[in-house]
Amino acid sequence: LECGFPAALVWGRELTTLYIDGFCDILGRKDCPLGRSFAALWEEIWSELDPLIQQVWFGQSVSQENRPLLIHRDGQPVQAYFTFTYSPLRDGQGQVVGFIDLVMETTEAVNASMRLRESEARARRLVDGMTQANWETDADGMIVTDSPSWRAYTGQNLQQWLGAGWLDAIHPDDRAYAQTQWRDAVAHPRQVDAEFRLRSAQGDWRWTNVRAVPLLD
């Protein structure tokens, strides 16, 4: 009763269920009297939960993280996500006689994470569509990850590109200027908006606009 998480005690093969108020809130139902069968409480998803509970009867603890379940709330189907653990309870002879269900709904967090990933994907598609090459660096301004678009644009291979190797793709007459602009932007930090000549994959020199923005914590 003092558990800080929504919790239920499920007893016997009849799955008689006792639970605290937080568990009833997760069910999202007005009719959730104590003592009902666990199978009846989750009847719409019982086919998914029953195999997990069978493992508990064999003495195993079962944990699921952000498990998607299509449940009913106020008579309507709702896609929800849960993190939960079924832990077996044993009698004096060591036989499993029931289990404890600790559960936390994670729907809001999962949906927020999915929205963030979708937003990042849209931003990446936008950047890819607007630029001929793009990349990210570490906090020191050094290249630590691959950029196929940069290598396709300049003809550099991966080893030539990493670290500060991208400067080698800049025209010798523009290299000192580009290096100064870049180092100053990393040190302060500030945005970069500069033009200099880059060697193309075909070997000619192309005036190129380079823009960069700092990513701050």
C-alpha distance (Angstrom), angle and dihedral (degrees) to the residues before:
residue distance angle dihedral
L1 . . .
E2 3.79 . .
C3 3.81 94.2 .
G4 3.78 112.3 129.5
F5 3.81 92.6 -146.0
P6 3.80 128.8 66.1
A7 3.79 100.9 -89.0
A8 3.78 142.0 174.9
L9 3.78 134.6 -169.4
V10 3.80 111.9 -142.7
W11 3.82 114.0 -162.9
G12 3.79 132.6 -164.1
R13 3.77 132.3 -18.8
E14 3.81 87.7 -62.3
L15 3.82 86.3 64.6
T16 3.80 92.6 -134.3
T17 3.79 104.6 -169.7
L18 3.80 130.3 -146.2
Y19 3.77 117.1 177.9
I20 3.78 145.1 166.8
D21 3.78 124.0 -112.4
G22 3.80 94.7 -95.2
F23 3.79 90.4 62.4
C24 3.78 91.5 52.4
D25 3.81 89.0 51.3
I26 3.80 90.0 56.6
L27 3.78 90.5 53.1
G28 3.80 87.7 57.4
R29 3.78 92.7 -149.4
K30 3.77 134.5 123.6
D31 3.82 93.6 -148.5
C32 3.79 105.1 62.6
P33 3.80 105.8 124.8
L34 3.78 119.0 -180.0
G35 3.78 116.2 -98.8
R36 3.79 98.4 37.4
S37 3.76 119.0 135.2
F38 3.80 115.7 -90.8
A39 3.80 86.8 -131.1
A40 3.81 90.9 56.8
L41 3.79 92.8 48.3
W42 3.81 90.8 55.0
E43 3.80 98.9 27.9
E44 3.82 95.5 137.8
I45 3.82 91.9 58.4
W46 3.80 99.6 27.6
S47 3.80 92.3 115.7
E48 3.83 87.7 63.4
L49 3.81 97.4 43.1
D50 3.80 100.0 41.8
P51 3.85 95.4 71.1
L52 3.80 89.1 52.5
I53 3.78 92.8 50.3
Q54 3.80 90.7 49.1
Q55 3.80 86.7 62.5
V56 3.80 89.1 54.5
W57 3.82 91.2 56.5
F58 3.81 86.4 58.4
G59 3.80 89.2 56.5
Q60 3.80 99.7 -99.0
S61 3.78 126.5 134.7
V62 3.80 111.2 -133.0
S63 3.80 124.8 -154.8
Q64 3.78 129.4 -177.2
E65 3.80 126.2 -174.6
N66 3.82 121.9 -153.0
R67 3.80 90.8 -16.8
P68 3.83 110.5 -176.0
L69 3.82 112.2 -131.1
L70 3.80 129.0 174.1
I71 3.80 102.1 -138.7
H72 3.80 134.2 171.7
R73 3.79 121.0 -114.1
D74 3.78 119.9 178.8
G75 3.78 88.0 -13.4
Q76 3.80 94.5 -54.5
P77 3.83 127.3 109.5
V78 3.80 111.9 -115.7
Q79 3.82 128.3 -174.5
A80 3.79 104.6 -132.8
Y81 3.81 136.2 167.6
F82 3.79 126.9 -139.4
T83 3.77 139.3 -175.2
F84 3.78 110.0 -155.4
T85 3.79 145.7 156.6
Y86 3.80 129.9 -149.9
S87 3.82 110.4 -157.0
P88 3.82 119.3 -173.4
L89 3.82 121.6 -121.0
R90 3.83 117.4 -147.7
D91 3.78 134.4 -158.6
G92 3.81 126.1 -134.4
Q93 3.80 90.8 -77.9
G94 3.78 93.4 52.5
Q95 3.80 95.2 -106.6
V96 3.79 118.5 142.1
V97 3.79 109.1 -111.4
G98 3.79 100.9 166.7
F99 3.78 142.9 -35.4
I100 3.78 144.9 -114.7
D101 3.80 117.4 -119.4
L102 3.81 115.4 -154.6
V103 3.79 110.2 -176.7
M104 3.78 139.2 173.5
E105 3.79 124.8 -174.0
T106 3.81 111.1 -129.7
T107 3.81 99.3 177.1
E108 3.79 95.1 118.3
A109 3.81 93.7 48.1
V110 3.82 93.5 45.9
N111 3.80 92.7 48.4
A112 3.81 90.7 48.2
S113 3.80 90.2 51.0
M114 3.80 91.6 49.7
R115 3.81 91.0 49.1
L116 3.80 89.8 50.6
R117 3.82 92.1 50.5
E118 3.80 90.7 48.5
S119 3.81 90.4 49.1
E120 3.81 91.2 49.6
A121 3.80 90.8 48.5
R122 3.81 91.4 51.1
A123 3.79 90.8 48.3
R124 3.80 90.9 49.6
R125 3.82 91.5 49.7
L126 3.80 89.3 49.4
V127 3.80 92.0 50.9
D128 3.79 92.4 45.3
G129 3.80 90.6 50.5
M130 3.81 95.1 48.4
T131 3.80 100.4 43.8
Q132 3.76 137.4 54.0
A133 3.79 91.9 -144.4
N134 3.78 135.4 8.1
W135 3.79 137.0 179.3
E136 3.80 146.1 163.2
T137 3.80 130.4 -134.4
D138 3.79 136.2 -162.1
A139 3.81 122.1 -100.6
D140 3.83 90.8 -82.1
G141 3.79 92.1 56.2
M142 3.81 92.9 -108.0
I143 3.80 121.7 139.5
V144 3.81 109.2 -117.8
T145 3.82 102.7 158.7
D146 3.76 133.9 54.1
S147 3.79 124.2 -97.0
P148 3.81 110.9 -167.4
S149 3.81 90.0 -176.1
W150 3.83 91.7 57.2
R151 3.80 92.4 46.6
A152 3.79 90.8 48.7
Y153 3.80 90.2 49.9
T154 3.82 97.4 47.0
G155 3.80 103.6 24.4
Q156 3.82 92.5 -124.9
N157 3.77 118.4 144.0
L158 3.81 121.6 -131.8
Q159 3.81 96.5 -93.1
Q160 3.80 92.0 47.7
W161 3.79 90.3 51.1
L162 3.82 102.9 47.1
G163 3.81 124.1 94.9
A164 3.81 108.3 3.4
G165 3.79 92.4 -27.5
W166 3.79 92.0 115.6
L167 3.83 87.5 76.4
D168 3.81 88.4 68.6
A169 3.82 88.3 67.4
I170 3.82 90.3 61.4
H171 3.80 121.6 94.0
P172 3.84 110.3 -95.9
D173 3.82 91.2 -121.3
D174 3.84 91.2 54.3
R175 3.79 99.6 38.1
A176 3.81 98.7 90.5
Y177 3.81 91.0 48.8
A178 3.80 92.4 48.9
Q179 3.80 92.2 46.8
T180 3.82 91.7 50.8
Q181 3.79 92.2 48.7
W182 3.79 91.7 49.2
R183 3.80 97.6 45.6
D184 3.79 92.0 47.6
A185 3.80 91.8 50.5
V186 3.81 92.0 50.1
A187 3.81 93.5 46.8
H188 3.81 98.2 52.0
P189 3.18 96.7 19.1
R190 3.78 112.0 -120.0
Q191 3.77 140.7 141.8
V192 3.78 123.4 -82.5
D193 3.79 123.5 -138.9
A194 3.80 108.6 165.2
E195 3.80 141.0 141.7
F196 3.77 126.9 -141.8
R197 3.76 139.5 140.7
L198 3.79 119.4 -82.2
R199 3.77 125.4 -167.1
S200 3.80 109.9 -118.2
A201 3.78 126.0 -141.1
Q202 3.82 86.4 -102.2
G203 3.82 91.4 57.8
D204 3.80 100.1 -109.6
W205 3.82 125.9 116.7
R206 3.79 120.3 -109.0
W207 3.77 127.8 -170.2
T208 3.78 104.2 -122.3
N209 3.78 134.8 -173.1
V210 3.82 111.8 -136.3
R211 3.79 121.2 -165.8
A212 3.80 127.7 -179.5
V213 3.80 135.0 174.5
P214 3.82 128.1 -164.0
L215 3.80 119.3 -113.7
L216 3.81 107.7 -141.2
D217 3.80 130.4 -166.5
